[in-house]
Amino acid sequence: MARRLSGQPVTLLLVGPRRRATLLPRTYEVTIRQAPGTIKRVALARSPEEALQRVQSAVGYEHQVDVTGMPATVRRLGSDETWEKPVTPSSS
């Protein structure tokens, strides 16, 4: 069942190489799985977490679905750096 985003801040946990925030934005490709199909977007951001947050916000607004609990991959374009967002099963 889809839920609307409530505008609350999202805590992100990405597993991968050491995170390095930068002053200048870099280009990241974000892939979100288990949505109504795979969603792939490119985002300019200063960190992989910021890239994921930007894409999750845009997808949530565009499709009216909460994708924050879905697994995701963030890849910095032009490098081999990749981060994964694991999903913890809910306790319901």
C-alpha angles and dihedrals in degrees: 000000000000121000129197119240111253097206092252117143114263122223110219127203115191123181117209142073119355110291115246117187112205135202092229118055119249129206117258131181112217121198119191117193131201095034116120083301129329116313118207122185137165119227136182110224144146094237139016090250091054090049092052092046092050092050094044090051093048094046092046091052095043098045100027090232131120106238096168093101094051125099115259142182124212117196124184106226114234093029140064093245113127131172127194127208107214118206121222114214112250119246098233 
